[in-house]
Each structure stands twice: as C-alpha cells, then as structure tokens.
C-alpha cells in the first residue's frame, strides 16, 4: 500500500469532498502500517489504535470506510484477493451512541447570514446567491458548484385552488448516489440568483465561478468554483454574521428545520433534500426533539440563583 496505489484507487471517487477525506485517511493508514500487509487482524489493530488515540466513533467509521473502499478497489484491480479484501471489510465500525446534535440557524440568524455579503461588489452578489441556494433550497455544496443556467426552468403548476400558476424550479439536480431530483424554488431565492447572474451576464454554463475585479470592471473565469472554496465562503460569512463556525451542511439542515417549522410535510422536505429514507430527513429537522420547548422548561422548579 503506497501513495501511487491510493491515487489509482481514488480515481473512481466522483465526489471531491469524499476523495479528500479518503486520501487523508489512507495516508494516515500507510504511515501507521509502516510496510505491513493489510489483514483482518491488522485492521482490527488499527481500529484499536484509533480508539486509544481518542478518535470519535464518527471519525473512526470514516477512516474504516476509506479502508474498505481501498481494499475493494484493490480486489477489483486484481491486486488483492477477494477473500482477503472481504476479510478486512469485516472489521466492525465503532458504535455511535445517541445522536449528535446538529447545527441549525434561526430565521433571524439565517436572514443575517444572507445579508452579510457586501452586495456592492460582484463577489458579494455571487456569495449571497450561493447562500440563498444553500439555505433556501437545501442543496449540498457539490450540487451548488455544479449548477448551470440550464437547471433553472419556469414551470406551470396547479396552485392551492387548482388554477394554473408558474413557478421557478431547479430541474435535474443530481446528488449523492446519482439520484436526480427537481426542486421548487421560492421567488426570493431566484431573485438573489438573478441579481448575480445579471451582474455577471451569465446566460449559460456554470453559475458560480471565480471572479476578480478592478475599479471599473471584473473578470469572470470559465471554470466552476470548487467545493472547498464554497466551504470557506460560508465559513467567512458565518463569522461576519456573528454566527460563528458554520458549514454548508448546517445551512442544508437549517432549510429542513425551518421548512418543518413552517409546516411543510416531511415527505416533501425529503424529496427536496433528495434523501432515500425519511428517517434521514427526520435527523435533519430533528423532528423527534423540540428545541424550543424542552421538558426542562416545564418542571416548575425555581431555585435561588
């Protein structure tokens, strides 16, 4: 196992985010192996080492996922027997007890975040449009950077009274595991996107690209933003909005939670997010736990403070 075989295996990973995570995990494994061959016993020893090093169960499982992916790719390439690869894959993941509390923004915090970019600049208009699609449509960051003008269509739908009405939609957005979905958009989301595309004169191709500007004009590059750049865009504006550390996926959770609090059916939220299971959507909205009214709030106790 070496850097060359890792690079070869990672060629089949479509997501740049997953590729980076697997690469970090596998490089750590190479260093720990120090030339030893992978086996079931060695893989179990590696898991025990991560436990003793204080890795969280989620982190351990991410490293084991990278290990399983690698050995299966090696087996496909004929570099490892199928029996040995499957033996390594039998190492059980770490048990995750309970459920980690997600990070959600309130309506006020979300609005403050959307207002954080300096919209007097092209960069600010671009960033605000990105934030609008993350919190207003629940997109993953990989989906945002892949958006093109052709994905936006104005469709005729029936309103609540059965009359024909037009609304903007994202058509044919492909997410994880190749699942494709269509997402209705609120008018304000499309309006913020239009302010950016109008300023940048984007009528086709990728919506979100690197930009640079001078006093009188700006330059728009042809290639799309990468997912890592989008991560730092969200992080930067989170601090500007005095919300602290937030990530793009927190805005996806916020979309789900605010939609649920606004009485959107959870099945519709599931469709918008592109989840295969409603149980996954329930973790995003935290439907089983009321964060506004806790049992702790109604105990009737009033100790001296």
Helices and strands as residue ranges (DSSP letters): H 3-10, H 16-33, H 40-52, H 57-76, H 82-89, H 107-114, H 122-137, H 141-145, G 149-151, E 152-158, E 164-174, G 176-178, E 180-184, H 187-200, E 209-213, E 218-224, H 227-240, H 248-261, H 266-273, H 278-285, G 295-298
